[in-house]
Amino acid sequence: MRKFLPSLIWSTPAIATPLTPLDLLSCLFNKKGVVKQLEELFKRDYKGVYVFSCSLARWSLFFLLQAASLVTGRKKVIIPAYTCPTVGMAVVEAGLEPVAVDVDKYSFNIQPNKVKEEINKDIAAVVAVHSFGAPCDMEALRAVTKEYGCFLIEDVAQAAGGTYKGQPLGSLGDAAIFSLGRGKVIRGHRGGIAVVQNPQLAEMLEKIFLLPSPNFLYLIKTYFEEWIINLLSTPELWVLASKIFASRVGQEAKSMEGPPYRLTGWQAKLAIRSYYRLSGSLQRRRKFAKVLRRLLDRKGNWVLQNTSYEESAFMRFAFLVEDPALRKRIIENLRSYGFDATPFYSRPMYGYPWWPKTAKVKKCENAEAIVNGLVTLPLYMLTERKCYKMAEIILDTAKSGSSVSEVKDYG
Ligand SMILES: Cc1ncc(COP(=O)(O)O)c(C=O)c1O
């Protein structure tokens, strides 16, 4: 009990962008056309020719993939072997066959040379997920997809605000998806936005993207849910939220949570408010990431995510611990002090129950090593002192070989 006491008093909410009561009140008073306004913002900033929004980013991907398949007449999609399971689910839901390709062991992003090994004229699209905010090697991926005439789709769910060689992530492929989920860096009350740069894809989507709006009851329910979760989204109250929403907070997605519907006005208004704060929150996360790098790099039996500290959006600070027992202790000890440390995804993509029996399973060693060794740390709702404390807990855990003993309170 004594060990877990700190986390009862203080814990980092699993929320990347906090919203204020004013945000929630203001979204009751929308001008007509607020969804369009949000969509235009994305179209402008990510050089789109077409944009659409819906209830979740996984559905945005679903529509993009359907369009990619219809345009190319092909039925397979290359995805990273380690990423959010909803990426693979969207492929399967769209009636296509996923092909999992191994990720780099230290950037956690899909490897262009492995994509090259798997790509052929059956592939409709390659999905490049910028893991935890870190940009993929877009130039190399672009070269491979171009050679085989398939689409390159960026998954920017974790990386909004990040860049690749100075260009915004989400503007570098044929299309991109953004998520407005609670743990993401642009926050609505959930939601997905797709920006399409490729005119052929855009033309197809204009024909197939047809969705209803949700009913009024659903709007009321979700609006109140957002209020509750926000009122509890402080380090002092978060422990309550994680009890009330136990089934959803910090849980891995298990389904497509459909059917999909159009993004509503109040969700769009929240997202617009949050979008305008993107660069401020990004600067804070990068600053904390640099502090953690300084304190942790080469200081223990782990390797920090290999990425550019100037370009990553740093949704979380991720590092790979070679020893699974040490990884477990690090996470437990951080959590006992209230830090939302997580191992993230529990399986390689082909290990989930929905993976089609007919789809190829080729063991991806790096993805498996990451499943067994990853630690991710929050970079939001922190102070520099809290970063020092996280680092000290980690270093102390590595040194002591057991649980944290005396940890100075920087908080
Ligand atoms: C990389 C990635 N892609 C897609 C998604 C799906 O986003 P959403 O929850 O909005 O469907 C997520 C979020 O869970 C994600 O992390």
The ligand as an SDF file (V2000), in Angstrom:
LIG
                    3D

 16 16  0  0  0  0  0  0  0  0999 V2000
   -0.9230    4.8960  -34.9480 C   0  0  0  0  0  0  0  0  0  0  0  0
   -2.4230    4.9570  -34.7970 C   0  0  0  0  0  0  0  0  0  0  0  0
   -3.1950    4.8230  -35.8750 N   0  0  0  0  0  0  0  0  0  0  0  0
   -4.5270    4.8790  -35.7920 C   0  0  0  0  0  0  0  0  0  0  0  0
   -5.1540    5.0640  -34.5890 C   0  0  0  0  0  0  0  0  0  0  0  0
   -6.6390    5.0690  -34.5340 C   0  0  0  0  0  0  0  0  0  0  0  0
   -7.1380    6.2810  -34.0430 O   0  0  0  0  0  0  0  0  0  0  0  0
   -8.6450    6.3480  -33.5500 P   0  0  0  0  0  0  0  0  0  0  0  0
   -8.6450    5.8960  -32.1330 O   0  0  0  0  0  0  0  0  0  0  0  0
   -9.0250    7.7830  -33.7070 O   0  0  0  0  0  0  0  0  0  0  0  0
   -9.4360    5.4500  -34.4220 O   0  0  0  0  0  0  0  0  0  0  0  0
   -4.3900    5.2050  -33.4320 C   0  0  0  0  0  0  0  0  0  0  0  0
   -5.0030    5.4220  -32.1220 C   0  0  0  0  0  0  0  0  0  0  0  0
   -5.3180    4.6410  -31.3270 O   0  0  0  0  0  0  0  0  0  0  0  0
   -2.9780    5.1510  -33.5290 C   0  0  0  0  0  0  0  0  0  0  0  0
   -2.2020    5.2520  -32.4500 O   0  0  0  0  0  0  0  0  0  0  0  0
  1  2  1  0
  2  3  1  0
  2 15  2  0
  3  4  2  0
  4  5  1  0
  5  6  1  0
  5 12  2  0
  6  7  1  0
  7  8  1  0
  8  9  2  0
  8 10  1  0
  8 11  1  0
 12 13  1  0
 12 15  1  0
 13 14  2  0
 15 16  1  0
M  END
$$$$
